[in-house]
């Protein structure tokens, strides 16, 4: 499959994945996933198969060096630990962002240069 088009992210099929399951997980629709993957049979997905998932990217006004794209499993708590920032600081940098409903592909402000070193 060719690289995913703008507005989508690559995803590798895992056991139990269906377009319906993925649509719920990524807050999109089955129709949008079908549209982003012409020629892919949603009834015959193979583990490891690469598809494209449409994502909504929220625009947050922050400097380019401070932009962070939400990945699966990210929470403000995990980002706080990873980057050595308080949750309050992350909330202050992202007014209007619902920390309880982060979406994969969503852009937030985060001073990523401050990442803590693993030991």
C-alpha positions, 0 to 999 in steps of 0.5 A: 500500500502507498503512504497514507494520504494527508489527514490519515495515519498508518495502522497495522491490523491486529487480531480482532480488528474490524473497521467497526472496532477501529472506527470506535477506537479512533473516533471516526466512521466505517465509511471514512475508513473504507474511503481512505482504503480503496481496494481493501476488503473490510470483510477480509482483513489480515493481521499485519496488513497496513491500512490508513485511519482518518484522524481529526487533528485539532489545531492548537496555537503553539510554536512548532517546536512545542507541538506534540501529536497524540499517540495511542495510549497517551494521557496527560498523566503519562505525558507528565511523567514522560516529559517531567511536566506537571499535569497543571502545566500541560492543561495550561498549555492546552486550554480547551483540550479535553484531557479525558477525550484525547484523540490519536492524531490530535495536536497539543502543545508540549515542550517536547525538548524537555523529555526526561532521560531514561536511566 
